[in-house]
Amino acid sequence: MSNQLSESCSVIEECYEFMLAYAGQGLAGEGSGRDGLIRDFLSKAAQALAGLEDAYASVVQERAFIPSGPYAAFQAVLARDARDSLAAVELALAQPAISSQLIDNLNASIHVRALLTDLFLIDEILKGNQNQENPAGAAESAN
């Protein structure tokens, strides 16, 4: 996976993991002391979401996947899911207090879940494609 795509995926996944922990704490949001930390995670995720489609497109172009049609079609799905997730994240960030319940609802959002599934799918496909390009035995037989 390209650096930018890999970094974006990592940031989004780390935010989701933090959100799971935050949601389980029962925090009201105001004066909890952790509101700033959840805002930091959400802000970083928002930045990653905004650049996700371009990062994916760069990897697809760089690797010149054939046939290109399925990758282009999936780019449209990824763009929609990233845009929808970004809208939900920005809505949460717009709130004066971010409670555990708010984050629990964000975690449960079908948009966020769809995006995470997209990221897992991309990761597996790119890993599989990389393994086909560099079979495990190729390096050993070259020595």
VOMARLO-644559 format. One line per field, with one value per residue (C-alpha): residue number from 1; chain; x, y, z. Coordinates in pm, whole numbers, plus 50000, padded with zeros to 5 digits. Each point is the difference from the previous one (the first is absolute). Layout:
N
num	c(NUM; ...)
chaine	c(A; ...)
X	c(X; ...)
Y	c(Y; ...)
Z	c(Z; ...)
END
This chain:
143
num	c(1; 2; 3; 4; 5; 6; 7; 8; 9; 10; 11; 12; 13; 14; 15; 16; 17; 18; 19; 20; 21; 22; 23; 24; 25; 26; 27; 28; 29; 30; 31; 32; 33; 34; 35; 36; 37; 38; 39; 40; 41; 42; 43; 44; 45; 46; 47; 48; 49; 50; 51; 52; 53; 54; 55; 56; 57; 58; 59; 60; 61; 62; 63; 64; 65; 66; 67; 68; 69; 70; 71; 72; 73; 74; 75; 76; 77; 78; 79; 80; 81; 82; 83; 84; 85; 86; 87; 88; 89; 90; 91; 92; 93; 94; 95; 96; 97; 98; 99; 100; 101; 102; 103; 104; 105; 106; 107; 108; 109; 110; 111; 112; 113; 114; 115; 116; 117; 118; 119; 120; 121; 122; 123; 124; 125; 126; 127; 128; 129; 130; 131; 132; 133; 134; 135; 136; 137; 138; 139; 140; 141; 142; 143)
chaine	c(A; A; A; A; A; A; A; A; A; A; A; A; A; A; A; A; A; A; A; A; A; A; A; A; A; A; A; A; A; A; A; A; A; A; A; A; A; A; A; A; A; A; A; A; A; A; A; A; A; A; A; A; A; A; A; A; A; A; A; A; A; A; A; A; A; A; A; A; A; A; A; A; A; A; A; A; A; A; A; A; A; A; A; A; A; A; A; A; A; A; A; A; A; A; A; A; A; A; A; A; A; A; A; A; A; A; A; A; A; A; A; A; A; A; A; A; A; A; A; A; A; A; A; A; A; A; A; A; A; A; A; A; A; A; A; A; A; A; A; A; A; A; A)
X	c(50000; 50134; 50122; 49720; 49727; 50154; 50034; 49642; 49867; 50204; 49877; 49636; 50036; 50178; 49723; 49738; 50183; 50023; 49631; 49914; 50189; 49857; 49644; 50034; 50103; 49662; 50144; 49762; 50245; 50006; 50287; 50097; 50359; 49998; 49780; 50314; 50153; 49693; 49988; 50364; 49932; 49688; 50180; 50284; 49749; 49815; 50322; 50070; 49646; 50027; 50306; 49902; 49860; 50308; 50232; 49812; 50002; 50377; 50057; 49775; 50176; 50346; 49936; 49807; 49750; 49843; 49710; 49968; 49618; 49937; 50259; 49842; 49654; 50122; 50160; 49651; 49877; 50298; 49950; 49634; 50070; 50286; 49783; 49711; 50232; 50165; 49660; 49923; 50341; 49968; 49653; 50145; 50283; 49747; 49848; 50102; 50046; 50081; 49847; 50066; 49643; 50058; 50312; 49817; 49742; 50275; 50161; 49668; 49952; 49958; 50215; 50298; 49959; 49980; 50316; 50189; 49894; 50124; 50339; 50028; 49907; 50259; 50266; 49937; 49987; 50320; 50177; 49886; 50110; 50339; 50046; 49928; 50261; 50259; 49944; 50158; 50237; 50124; 50239; 50133; 50060; 50188; 50258)
Y	c(50000; 50347; 50208; 50255; 49737; 49792; 50301; 50111; 49653; 49979; 50336; 49907; 49658; 50145; 50257; 49727; 49796; 50307; 50072; 49649; 50057; 50351; 49879; 49746; 50255; 50165; 50352; 50294; 50195; 50323; 50023; 49638; 50092; 49762; 50211; 50159; 49661; 49869; 50324; 49950; 49645; 50110; 50296; 49780; 49748; 50279; 50103; 49639; 49954; 50313; 49858; 49634; 49991; 50167; 49768; 49696; 50138; 50051; 49638; 49870; 50217; 49914; 49626; 50013; 49735; 49801; 49991; 50358; 50012; 49836; 50224; 50313; 49887; 49935; 50343; 50147; 49785; 50100; 50367; 49984; 49811; 50237; 50304; 49863; 49908; 50340; 50169; 49794; 50072; 50372; 50000; 49847; 50255; 50284; 49912; 50206; 49682; 49653; 49742; 49628; 49947; 50226; 49804; 49671; 50116; 50106; 49656; 49838; 50215; 49789; 50255; 49950; 49623; 49994; 50207; 49771; 49701; 50181; 50054; 49635; 49893; 50231; 49878; 49634; 50056; 50200; 49747; 49719; 50188; 50074; 49632; 49900; 50246; 49884; 49631; 49885; 49759; 50251; 50172; 49668; 49852; 50313; 49946)
Z	c(50000; 49923; 50292; 49977; 49971; 50276; 50230; 49933; 50073; 50320; 50125; 49934; 50161; 50306; 50039; 49985; 50265; 50224; 49942; 50117; 50325; 50042; 49946; 50278; 50262; 50055; 49975; 49979; 49787; 50200; 50243; 49941; 49923; 49701; 49772; 49853; 49925; 49818; 49802; 49902; 49878; 49811; 49841; 49877; 49867; 49819; 49825; 49904; 49872; 49785; 49818; 49987; 49646; 49853; 50192; 49868; 49644; 50020; 50102; 49723; 49743; 50135; 49985; 49671; 50107; 49718; 49938; 50116; 49997; 50339; 50168; 49851; 50106; 50353; 50008; 49964; 50291; 50215; 49917; 50101; 50323; 50091; 49926; 50208; 50289; 49983; 50031; 50311; 50155; 49928; 50156; 50318; 50000; 49969; 50337; 50303; 50206; 49869; 50228; 50004; 49878; 49700; 49909; 50055; 49746; 49761; 50037; 49915; 49691; 49690; 49817; 50230; 49996; 49621; 49978; 50238; 49794; 49688; 50167; 50102; 49646; 49845; 50241; 49919; 49625; 49996; 50224; 49770; 49692; 50155; 50091; 49639; 49877; 50256; 50075; 50326; 49830; 49742; 50240; 50130; 49656; 49893; 50275)
END
